[in-house]
Amino acid sequence: MFLLYEYDIFWAFLIISSVIPILAFLISGILAPISKGPEKLSSYESGIEPIGDAWLQFRIRYYMFALVFVVFDVETVFLYPWAMSFDVLGVSVFIEAFIFVLILIVGLVYAWRKGALEWS
């Protein structure tokens, strides 16, 4: 039978982790200086007047490069739990991890051949 007092730490953590950001927003809203002038309302606050249109077209290659990086970076994080519990799980998990890495390598070779890794 589940007892509610076993979850006291969870509820305390949930309440504290919810209250701290709310308090941070409230305190910053109260203490922040309010100054609305023409410089504050401009597009850029760097001191340089904006020239031209704010919309610029970027080449799709930059997005593809970033996407490939994120996919392979996030997927390699999944190898960490396998590495930490390798001695407990045995050879079958090693074979699964090996197949997983092979799939990542095939994806990397595919992206390389398609030119997604070329910067310029």
C-alpha positions in Angstrom: 0.0 0.0 0.0 1.3 3.4 -0.9 1.5 5.9 1.9 1.3 9.6 1.2 4.0 10.5 3.7 6.5 8.8 1.4 6.0 11.5 -1.1 6.6 14.4 1.2 10.0 15.1 -0.2 8.6 15.1 -3.7 5.9 17.5 -2.9 8.3 19.8 -1.0 10.7 19.8 -4.0 7.8 20.5 -6.4 6.5 23.4 -4.3 9.9 24.9 -3.8 10.9 24.5 -7.4 7.7 26.2 -8.5 7.8 29.1 -5.9 11.5 30.1 -6.6 11.0 31.1 -10.3 7.7 32.9 -9.5 9.4 34.9 -6.8 12.3 35.7 -9.1 9.9 37.1 -11.7 8.0 39.1 -9.1 11.1 40.6 -7.5 12.7 41.5 -10.8 9.4 43.1 -11.9 9.3 45.2 -8.8 13.0 46.2 -8.7 13.6 46.7 -12.4 13.8 50.3 -13.6 11.1 51.3 -15.9 12.4 53.6 -18.7 10.6 53.7 -22.0 12.3 56.1 -24.5 12.9 56.1 -28.2 16.2 54.1 -27.7 14.4 51.5 -25.7 11.6 51.1 -28.3 14.0 50.8 -31.2 14.7 47.4 -32.9 18.3 47.2 -31.6 19.8 48.6 -28.4 23.5 48.4 -29.5 23.7 52.1 -30.3 23.8 51.6 -34.0 20.8 52.7 -36.1 19.4 49.7 -37.9 19.9 49.8 -41.7 17.8 47.8 -44.1 15.3 45.2 -43.5 15.2 43.1 -40.4 14.5 39.9 -42.3 17.5 38.2 -43.7 17.5 34.9 -45.5 20.0 32.3 -44.3 21.1 29.4 -46.4 19.4 26.1 -45.4 22.9 24.6 -45.1 23.4 26.3 -41.7 20.2 24.8 -40.3 21.0 21.3 -41.7 24.5 21.5 -40.1 22.9 22.5 -36.7 20.3 19.8 -37.0 22.8 17.1 -37.8 24.9 18.2 -34.8 22.0 18.2 -32.4 20.8 14.8 -33.6 24.2 13.1 -33.1 24.9 15.0 -29.9 21.6 14.0 -28.3 21.8 10.4 -29.6 25.2 9.9 -28.1 23.8 10.8 -24.7 21.8 7.6 -24.8 25.0 5.6 -24.7 25.8 6.8 -21.2 23.3 4.6 -19.3 24.5 1.6 -21.3 28.1 2.4 -20.4 27.2 2.8 -16.7 25.3 -0.5 -16.4 27.4 -2.6 -18.9 28.7 -5.0 -16.2 25.1 -5.7 -15.0 23.3 -6.0 -18.3 25.8 -8.2 -20.2 26.5 -9.0 -23.8 23.0 -8.6 -25.3 23.0 -4.9 -24.3 26.5 -4.5 -25.8 25.2 -5.9 -29.1 22.2 -3.5 -29.0 24.5 -0.6 -28.3 26.8 -1.7 -31.2 23.8 -1.8 -33.6 22.7 1.6 -32.3 26.2 3.0 -33.0 26.2 1.4 -36.5 22.9 3.1 -37.3 24.4 6.4 -36.1 27.5 5.8 -38.4 25.2 5.0 -41.3 23.3 8.3 -40.7 26.6 10.2 -40.5 27.9 8.7 -43.7 24.5 9.6 -45.4 24.7 13.2 -44.2 28.3 13.4 -45.3 27.5 12.2 -48.8 24.5 14.5 -49.2 26.8 17.4 -48.3 25.0 18.4 -45.0 28.3 18.6 -43.3 29.9 21.1 -45.7 29.9 24.5 -44.2 30.5 26.7 -47.2 
